[in-house]
Structure formats: structure tokens, C-alpha cells
């Protein structure tokens, strides 16, 4: 599929130079560059991957908080009420 791209003059010169050095067409250089870009994007980390070293780092060391949260809250409120 044909595509027209406007490039700044300096980018066009770099592209021509690299194409000449590599003995490839400008189109081939652009295709290879896009392939590398897409590969890098696909390898980017998810939000979970970026933050997983932080998850649980400052935890309470109580593994039941998500399961017993209502019970624990009730106990704390009752203790506060009676103090």
C-alpha cells in the first residue's frame, strides 16, 4: 500500500545517506525501522510489570486483610467506641 510521508530535510538527508551506505532503498530502511519500532512497542511492559516490585513492599504482613476487611474494621470501630 503506497504511503506518502513528509520528512524534514535533515531526516531525508540521513535516510538517503543510510540507504546509500546499506545499499538498500529508502523504502526498505523505513520498513525495517517501523518493524523495529513495532517490536519495541510490543515488548513494552504493562502497568503491572512496571510496578510489581512495589506491590506488597509496604504491606502490613497480614495476609487476611482483603478477605476479613469488614470484620477487622468492625473490630477496630468497636474497640474505639469502648475506649
C-alpha positions as CSV (number, residue, x, y, z in Angstrom):
1,X,0.0,0.0,0.0
2,X,1.6,3.3,-1.0
3,X,2.1,5.9,1.7
4,X,3.3,9.5,1.5
5,X,5.3,10.8,4.4
6,X,6.7,14.3,4.7
7,X,10.1,14.4,6.3
8,X,12.2,17.3,7.5
9,X,15.2,18.0,5.1
10,X,17.7,16.7,7.7
11,X,15.9,13.4,8.2
12,X,15.6,13.0,4.4
13,X,19.4,13.5,4.1
14,X,20.1,11.0,6.9
15,X,17.7,8.5,5.2
16,X,19.4,8.9,1.8
17,X,22.8,8.5,3.4
18,X,21.9,5.4,5.3
19,X,20.2,3.9,2.3
20,X,23.3,4.5,0.2
21,X,25.6,3.0,2.9
22,X,23.5,0.0,3.4
23,X,22.8,-0.4,-0.3
24,X,19.1,-0.5,0.3
25,X,16.2,1.6,-0.8
26,X,14.8,4.3,1.4
27,X,11.6,2.3,1.5
28,X,13.4,-0.8,2.9
29,X,15.1,1.3,5.5
30,X,11.7,2.8,6.6
31,X,10.1,-0.6,6.6
32,X,12.9,-2.0,8.8
33,X,12.7,1.0,11.1
34,X,8.9,0.5,11.5
35,X,9.4,-3.2,12.2
36,X,11.9,-2.4,15.0
37,X,9.6,0.3,16.4
38,X,6.6,-2.1,16.5
39,X,8.7,-4.8,18.1
40,X,9.8,-2.4,20.8
41,X,6.3,-1.2,21.4
42,X,5.1,-4.8,21.8
43,X,7.8,-5.6,24.3
44,X,6.9,-2.6,26.5
45,X,5.9,-3.5,30.0
46,X,2.4,-3.4,31.3
47,X,1.4,-1.3,34.3
48,X,1.6,-4.4,36.5
49,X,5.1,-5.2,35.2
50,X,6.3,-1.6,35.9
51,X,5.1,-1.6,39.4
52,X,5.3,-5.2,40.6
53,X,8.5,-4.6,42.6
54,X,6.4,-2.1,44.7
55,X,3.4,-4.3,45.3
56,X,3.4,-5.6,48.9
57,X,6.6,-3.7,49.7
58,X,4.9,-1.7,52.5
59,X,2.4,-4.3,53.4
60,X,1.0,-5.0,56.9
61,X,2.3,-8.5,56.8
62,X,-1.3,-9.6,57.4
63,X,-2.4,-11.8,54.6
64,X,-6.1,-11.7,55.5
65,X,-6.8,-8.0,55.0
66,X,-8.7,-8.4,51.7
67,X,-10.7,-11.3,53.0
68,X,-11.5,-10.1,56.5
69,X,-11.6,-6.3,55.9
70,X,-15.1,-5.8,57.1
71,X,-14.6,-7.9,60.2
72,X,-11.3,-6.1,61.0
73,X,-12.9,-2.7,60.5
74,X,-15.9,-3.6,62.8
75,X,-13.4,-4.8,65.5
76,X,-11.4,-1.5,65.3
77,X,-14.5,0.6,65.4
78,X,-15.9,-1.3,68.4
79,X,-12.5,-1.0,70.2
80,X,-12.5,2.7,69.6
81,X,-16.1,3.1,70.8
82,X,-15.3,1.2,74.0
83,X,-12.1,3.1,74.8
